[in-house]
Amino acid sequence: MNHQHASVPGPSDGTTAPLTTPLTADLLRGALDLERTGHGLFPHRLPAWARAQNTDGQLAMAEAQPSGVRLVFRTRATVIELDTLRTKMAYVGAPPRPDGVYDLLVDGRLAAQAGVTGGNVRTVDMTTGSVETRPGPVGTVRFGALPDRPKDVEIWLPYNEFTELVALRTDAPVEPLPHGSRRVWLHHGSSVSHGSDAAGPSTTWPALAASLGGVDLVNLGFGGSAMLDPFVARAMRDTPADLVSVKIGINLVNHDLMRLRAFTPAVHGFLDTLREGHPTAPLLVVSSILCPIHEDTPGPTAPDFSTLGEGRLQFRAAGDPAERAAGKLTLGVIREELVRIVEQRAAEDPNLHYLDGRELYGEADFAELPLPDQLHPDAASHHRIGTRFAERAFGTGGPFASERTI
């Protein structure tokens, strides 16, 4: 892999990128809305009407981070420059977050990675909830020495930074790629689906699975925010898709959001809404991957600040296992109920399927590749989860297999 790093605008290898292409919706995939700002184009993963119904700062932050959003076009350019204004997250008392990564794919293969300098820094104090933003300048991501031939190019945006798209420059004309050549997979999940600690935006587990499955991804994985929100269900209902999946569990436990009494009808309601827009599409319900701290212990999840002295932040379960009797949710309780719900509904919905998340990452995987902070998989685990999902969902006989007929 050729690792390239961001530079200031201008050639460093004798080449130039003199052609500026307007940044428009037909060049972007994976976003449900595009906001015009004073700098350029801001991709969102929820439409404006859904954002207006949300009052949670965590979800507002997560949907504005462009996981799965990419520029897609055809060109014979050998130099590509993308001006962006990033907003990077920082947390008081926590180790610095890694810089976002841009992945360049040429004809479907990862060709280079780059970062960007400058940008804003948004600092969150988790103890008080206060947020402070320090402004910074626009930066440039530059990819050079590309093959001088017509090629399909994808630039996947960082999954962990706000990204305002300011300008696209190349040394040859750019043409949008038409939609419709591949099936569209619409997925909703938690921070694990959002990207957590993947090596890059094209190797989060959903992005990897989509590549292996030969489909176009719309990733509605929202860190800390897979809460069965009705407006998310309606946004998914209204989004064109051939395949739909929803990963349910960990965030409901993290936030100690609801009891079993509310959980069951909330799942039914979410699935009912999805079926309004996608009545016969393969619909896959996925439970959480293994997370030992919450398998049998309810939430809430609390940061373990005692680990900060070691330069890392870990999490712990702050609930009491005895509270399960009062209807508190654990991952075990949720999996058992999801199985029951899917079995009940599948009697009249043959395109509804269930996948136990522990088939993607289970006890043996935790022993080999433990969750570094007790919640989130690392880059190697993302690769394993994505590969296994592709095998189980897109493989022969899987619910998303292209040859599947009902």
C-alpha positions in Angstrom: 0.0 0.0 0.0 1.2 3.4 -0.9 0.8 5.7 2.2 0.6 9.3 1.2 0.2 12.2 3.5 -1.6 15.5 3.3 0.2 18.5 1.8 -0.6 22.1 1.3 -2.2 22.9 -2.0 0.2 22.8 -4.9 2.3 20.2 -6.7 5.2 18.5 -5.1 6.1 16.1 -7.9 6.0 18.4 -10.9 2.4 17.7 -11.7 -0.6 20.0 -11.4 -4.3 19.7 -10.7 -5.7 22.7 -12.6 -9.3 21.5 -13.1 -11.8 22.3 -10.4 -15.0 20.2 -10.4 -18.1 21.5 -8.5 -18.9 19.3 -5.6 -22.5 18.0 -6.2 -24.7 15.2 -4.9 -24.0 13.1 -8.0 -20.4 12.7 -6.9 -21.3 11.4 -3.4 -22.5 8.1 -2.1 -23.6 7.1 1.4 -25.0 10.5 2.6 -28.8 11.1 3.2 -28.5 14.8 3.1 -26.0 17.5 2.0 -25.9 20.8 3.9 -24.4 23.9 2.2 -22.2 25.8 4.6 -20.0 28.8 4.4 -17.1 26.6 3.4 -18.7 24.0 1.1 -20.7 20.8 1.3 -21.3 19.1 4.7 -22.5 15.4 4.3 -25.1 14.2 6.9 -26.2 10.6 7.4 -29.7 11.7 8.6 -32.1 14.0 6.7 -32.8 17.5 8.1 -36.3 16.6 9.3 -34.9 13.7 11.3 -32.1 15.9 12.8 -34.8 18.4 13.9 -36.5 15.6 15.9 -33.3 14.7 17.7 -32.3 16.3 21.0 -29.3 14.1 21.8 -25.8 15.6 21.3 -24.2 12.2 20.9 -26.4 11.3 17.9 -26.0 14.8 16.4 -22.2 14.3 16.5 -22.4 10.7 15.2 -24.6 11.3 12.2 -22.4 14.3 11.1 -19.4 12.0 11.0 -19.4 10.6 7.4 -18.8 6.9 8.0 -19.4 5.2 4.7 -19.6 8.5 2.8 -17.4 8.7 -0.3 -16.8 10.6 -3.4 -17.2 8.4 -6.5 -16.2 9.3 -10.0 -14.5 8.2 -13.2 -11.4 10.0 -14.4 -7.9 9.4 -16.0 -6.4 12.0 -13.6 -3.0 11.3 -12.2 -3.3 13.9 -9.4 -6.4 14.5 -7.2 -6.6 17.2 -4.6 -9.5 17.5 -2.1 -9.8 20.6 0.1 -11.7 19.9 3.3 -12.3 21.5 6.6 -12.3 18.8 9.3 -13.6 19.0 12.8 -11.7 16.7 15.1 -13.0 15.4 18.4 -11.1 15.6 21.7 -12.1 14.6 25.2 -10.9 16.2 28.4 -8.7 13.8 30.4 -8.7 11.1 27.6 -5.9 10.3 25.2 -5.9 12.2 21.9 -8.1 10.7 19.3 -6.2 9.5 16.1 -6.4 11.7 13.1 -9.0 10.8 10.5 -7.9 8.9 7.4 -9.0 9.3 3.8 -8.9 6.0 1.7 -8.4 6.2 -2.0 -9.7 3.3 -4.0 -8.9 2.8 -7.6 -11.1 0.3 -9.5 -12.3 -1.0 -6.1 -8.8 -1.6 -4.6 -7.3 0.5 -1.8 -4.5 2.4 -3.5 -3.5 5.0 -0.9 -4.3 6.6 2.4 -3.9 10.2 3.5 -4.7 12.6 6.3 -5.4 16.3 6.4 -3.9 19.1 8.4 -5.6 22.1 10.0 -9.3 22.1 10.8 -11.3 22.7 13.9 -11.0 20.9 17.3 -14.1 20.2 19.3 -13.3 19.4 22.9 -15.9 17.6 25.1 -15.8 17.4 28.9 -17.5 14.1 29.7 -17.9 15.0 33.3 -19.8 18.3 32.7 -21.1 17.8 29.2 -19.5 21.1 28.1 -18.3 21.5 24.5 -15.7 24.0 23.2 -14.7 24.4 19.6 -11.4 25.9 18.5 -11.5 27.0 14.8 -8.7 26.1 12.3 -7.9 26.4 8.6 -9.0 24.4 5.5 -6.5 21.6 4.6 -5.8 19.6 1.5 -5.6 15.8 0.9 -3.5 15.1 -2.2 -3.1 11.9 -4.1 -0.5 11.8 -6.9 1.3 9.4 -9.3 -2.0 7.7 -10.2 -2.2 5.5 -13.3 -2.8 7.5 -16.5 -5.8 5.6 -17.7 -9.6 5.8 -17.3 -10.4 4.5 -13.8 -13.2 4.4 -11.2 -12.1 6.4 -8.1 -13.5 6.5 -4.6 -12.4 8.7 -1.8 -13.8 7.5 1.5 -14.1 10.2 4.1 -12.9 9.8 7.7 -15.5 8.0 9.8 -14.4 9.9 13.0 -14.3 13.5 11.9 -16.8 16.1 10.6 -15.8 16.8 7.0 -16.8 19.8 5.0 -16.0 19.4 1.4 -14.5 22.6 0.0 -13.0 21.9 -3.5 -12.1 19.0 -5.8 -9.2 19.5 -8.2 -7.7 17.1 -10.8 -5.5 17.2 -13.8 -8.1 15.5 -16.0 -11.9 15.8 -16.3 -14.2 14.0 -13.7 -17.4 12.2 -14.6 -20.0 11.0 -12.1 -20.6 7.2 -12.0 -24.2 6.2 -12.7 -26.2 4.7 -9.9 -27.9 1.3 -10.1 -25.2 -1.1 -11.2 -25.1 -2.7 -7.8 -27.5 -3.5 -5.1 -27.8 -1.0 -2.2 -27.3 -2.3 1.4 -28.7 -0.1 4.1 -27.4 -0.8 7.6 -28.0 0.7 11.0 -26.0 0.0 14.2 -23.8 1.3 17.0 -20.2 2.5 17.2 -19.0 -0.9 16.1 -20.9 -0.3 12.8 -19.8 3.3 12.8 -16.2 2.3 12.7 -14.8 2.4 16.3 -11.1 1.7 15.8 -10.9 0.5 12.2 -7.8 1.2 10.3 -9.6 3.4 7.8 -13.0 4.3 6.4 -13.1 1.6 3.7 -12.2 -1.1 6.3 -14.8 -0.6 8.9 -16.6 -3.9 9.1 -19.7 -2.8 7.1 -17.5 -1.2 4.4 -15.4 -4.4 4.1 -18.5 -6.6 4.0 -20.0 -4.4 1.3 -16.9 -4.7 -0.8 -16.8 -8.5 -0.4 -20.5 -8.7 -1.1 -20.3 -6.4 -4.2 -22.9 -3.9 -3.0 -23.2 -0.2 -2.4 -23.2 0.7 1.3 -25.4 3.2 3.1 -24.0 3.1 6.6 -26.2 4.4 9.4 -24.0 3.1 12.2 -24.1 5.9 14.8 -21.6 5.7 17.7 -23.4 5.5 21.0 -26.8 6.0 19.2 -28.4 2.8 18.0 -31.5 3.5 20.2 -34.4 2.3 18.1 -35.3 5.9 17.5 -38.5 6.2 15.4 -37.0 9.0 13.2 -34.1 6.7 12.3 -36.6 4.0 11.3 -38.5 6.5 9.1 -35.3 7.7 7.5 -34.4 4.1 6.7 -37.9 3.5 5.4 -37.6 6.4 3.0 -34.1 5.5 1.8 -34.0 3.4 -1.4 -32.3 0.0 -0.7 -32.3 -3.6 -1.8 -31.0 -5.1 1.4 -31.6 -3.8 5.0 -30.0 -4.7 8.3 -30.3 -3.4 11.8 -27.9 -4.3 14.6 -29.6 -4.0 18.0 -28.3 -4.2 21.6 -25.2 -2.6 23.0 -26.3 1.1 23.1 -29.6 0.3 24.8 -27.5 -1.4 27.5 -24.8 1.3 27.5 -27.4 4.0 28.3 -29.7 1.9 30.4 -32.3 3.3 28.1 -35.3 1.1 28.6 -36.6 -2.0 30.3 -37.8 -5.2 28.6 -41.4 -4.0 28.7 -40.5 -1.1 26.4 -37.9 -2.9 24.3 -40.2 -5.5 22.7 -42.7 -3.1 21.3 -39.9 -0.7 20.3 -38.3 -3.5 18.2 -41.6 -4.3 16.6 -42.3 -0.7 15.8 -38.9 -0.2 14.3 -39.3 -3.3 12.1 -42.9 -2.3 11.1 -41.6 1.1 9.9 -38.8 -0.5 7.9 -41.3 -2.8 6.3 -43.5 0.2 5.2 -40.7 1.3 2.8 -39.1 -2.1 2.1 -41.9 -4.6 2.3 -40.1 -7.5 0.7 -36.4 -6.7 0.9 -34.2 -9.1 2.8 -34.2 -7.7 6.3 -31.6 -9.0 8.7 -31.7 -8.4 12.5 -28.3 -8.7 14.1 -27.6 -8.9 17.8 -24.5 -7.5 19.5 -21.1 -9.0 19.2 -19.7 -10.5 22.4 -19.1 -7.8 25.0 -18.2 -9.6 28.3 -18.8 -6.7 30.6 -22.5 -6.5 29.5 -23.4 -10.1 28.6 -25.1 -10.6 32.0 -24.7 -7.3 33.7 -27.0 -4.4 32.9 -25.9 -0.8 32.2 -25.3 1.9 32.4 -21.7 1.8 31.0 -19.3 4.1 32.8 -15.8 5.3 31.9 -13.1 3.8 34.0 -11.0 6.9 34.7 -8.5 4.8 36.7 -6.9 3.7 33.4 -6.2 7.2 32.2 -2.9 7.2 34.0 -1.8 4.4 31.7 -2.7 6.5 28.7 -5.9 4.7 27.8 -9.6 4.9 28.6 -11.6 1.8 29.4 -15.2 1.2 30.3 -17.0 -0.9 32.9 -20.6 -2.1 33.6 -22.1 0.0 36.4 -25.4 -2.0 36.7 -26.2 -4.9 39.0 -26.9 -8.4 37.6 -29.7 -8.8 40.1 -31.6 -6.0 38.3 -32.4 -8.3 35.4 -35.3 -9.5 37.5 -36.8 -6.0 37.3 -36.6 -6.0 33.5 -33.2 -4.4 33.1 -31.5 -5.2 29.8 -28.3 -7.2 29.2 -27.0 -8.4 25.9 -28.1 -11.9 26.9 -31.6 -10.7 27.6 -31.7 -8.8 24.3 -30.5 -11.7 22.2 -33.1 -14.0 23.7 -35.9 -11.6 23.0 -34.7 -10.8 19.4 -34.7 -14.5 18.6 -38.3 -14.7 19.8 -39.4 -11.6 18.0 -37.8 -12.6 14.7 -39.2 -16.1 14.9 -42.7 -14.7 15.6 -42.6 -12.3 12.7 -40.9 -14.6 10.2 -43.9 -16.8 10.2 -45.5 -14.2 8.0 -42.4 -12.5 6.7 -40.1 -15.0 5.0 -37.6 -12.3 4.1 -36.9 -11.5 7.8 -33.7 -13.1 9.3 -31.7 -13.2 12.5 -27.9 -13.3 13.0 -26.3 -13.8 16.4 -23.5 -11.2 16.7 -21.4 -13.7 18.5 -21.0 -15.6 15.2 -19.1 -12.5 14.0 -17.1 -12.0 17.2 -17.4 -14.5 20.1 -15.6 -15.9 23.1 -12.7 -17.4 21.1 -12.2 -14.1 19.3 -12.2 -12.1 22.6 -9.5 -14.5 23.9 -7.4 -13.8 20.8 -8.3 -10.2 20.0 -9.8 -8.6 23.2 -11.7 -5.4 23.0 -9.0 -2.8 24.0 -11.4 -0.6 26.0 -13.9 -3.4 26.8 -16.4 -2.1 24.3 -14.9 -1.5 20.8 -13.2 -3.9 18.4 -9.8 -2.9 17.0 -8.8 -2.9 13.3 -8.0 -6.7 13.2 -11.4 -7.5 14.7 -13.2 -5.2 12.2 -11.6 -7.2 9.4 -12.7 -10.5 11.0 -16.3 -9.2 11.7 -16.6 -7.9 8.1 -15.3 -11.1 6.5 -17.6 -13.2 8.6 -20.6 -11.0 8.0 -19.9 -11.2 4.2 -19.7 -15.0 4.4 -23.0 -15.4 6.4 -25.0 -12.7 4.7 -23.8 -12.6 1.2 -22.5 -16.1 0.8 -24.4 -19.0 -0.7 -27.7 -19.5 1.0 -27.3 -16.3 3.0 -30.1 -13.8 3.4 -28.3 -11.2 1.1 -27.1 -13.8 -1.5 -27.7 -12.5 -5.0 -29.1 -15.8 -6.1 -31.6 -16.1 -3.2 -35.2 -16.4 -4.2 -38.3 -16.6 -2.1 
